[in-house]
Amino acid sequence: DGDYSAPPAECTPADGKSVNSPGFNGLGTQECIEKIIAWLEEKGIGKRAVNYKLRDWVFSRQRYWGEPIPLVHCPTCGIVPLDEKDLPLRLPQVESYQPTGTGESPLAGIDSWVNCSCPSCGDKAKRETNTMPQWAGSCWYYIRYLDPKNTKAFADKSKIDYWLPVDLYVGGAEHAVLHLLYSRFWHKVLFDMGLVNSKEPFQRLINQGMITSFAYQRKNKTLVPVDEVREVAAADGKPEEFVEIATGEKLERVIAKMSKSLKNVINPDDVIREYGADSCRMYEMFMGPLEVSKPWSTQGLIGVSRFLERVWALSEKPMTDSPRDDVSTPEAAELTKLLHKTIKKVTEDTATINFNTAISQMMIFTNELTKLESFPKSVWAEFVKLIAPYAPHLGEELWQKLGNSGTIAYVDWPRYDEKLSMDNVCTIVVQVNGKIRDKFEAAIGSAKADVEMTALACPGAVKFLDGKAPKKVIVVQDKLVNIVV
Ligand SMILES: [Zn+2]
């Protein structure tokens, strides 16, 4: 406020009010940007533009595997593109695609392929022998995947209209300014040529977090490989300790990237061999929000594996022929409500990619079923449909066990009735070390164990726990959960 015409006492890269700029004094950053652009355009000395930070991209590789570049070098005409009728240009079938030793592409050593005639003058010419980089294909594969056997076009227009743009793209953050930006560039070129129906290829992008691992750190911050560390189990109220075997130095357990040198790499093949693909897959979804980096915990994996065993055990229990939405007794009404709540929660959380909270709801559901002597087969069948995408192998087995033939993959997703899913809910506040980090809704009178499980899985708790195991969890009925770390 006040006099904006004076030179500033201090400059800032943050948003603020412009000063000492006749005609624009006192304007907020965004408004000022708009006004200055308008002023430049009005004067005809500048124009509005979006700058993509598209980096230069070396597009040729000296290796066999890669799309051949459809250009011909003619001594008379120079560089000439192949006729469209000669596309796609394919790699030659060869015995050996070893490097030539001259620095040239392996294709340069294959005379029968290299020598050709010029598409323009017909004289002797040579093909370009460099190949395209891998990203050349990954820039537009999502279009070709729609119609991979089409020999007339890269994809049929009706399929492009049906499928594109891509609903959800999941990829590592490291791609944001390279692969993904190139991909958008190609897509925009194709859009300008009228070959695709959208300006942007992807509607939604999620950068998944990295699965990290525990590592052990000396006082001087250097890390010790896992196999040189001894764990001293917690005893007499003292927490567990970690000691470097060679020196006896006490170490701090920290979270680090998996690396060969730290010997803390988890190989999915080993995990799958021991616990099965469903356990591995579901544990990864249960570890926490998809976007957050999380440390691998074999203990956590075992927990999920046991959950799947409990689900299987439930399938062995006696089942009745009662209808799905039975409310004829208070007990039946309770179960109906829980089923509808579970369908609702899993449906919504799956759509928003909150897999971990969907799984904790499934755990709550199965805990209730475990307490019952028997339950309706119609209710169980709905649960099997919910768990199938999360544990597909188990899902198929359970589906067959219910007497169905064919895969569960194409069975309709269960529907819920909002009215049947409602009950008296309360808001539970989640604290980590006494600070509010999240909240969620739970039924009044929910079991403490269920509330605790939901609290530990909610994004705020996962973020602030940062992979550490809680020391203590205090649940105040219908009010709050305090996690002490
Ligand atoms: Zn020529």
Boltz pocket constraint, residues with backbone or C-beta under 6 A from the ligand:
constraints:
  - pocket:
      binder: B
      contacts: [[A, 74], [A, 75], [A, 76], [A, 77], [A, 78], [A, 80], [A, 118], [A, 119], [A, 120], [A, 121], [A, 122], [A, 123], [A, 125]]
      max_distance: 6.0
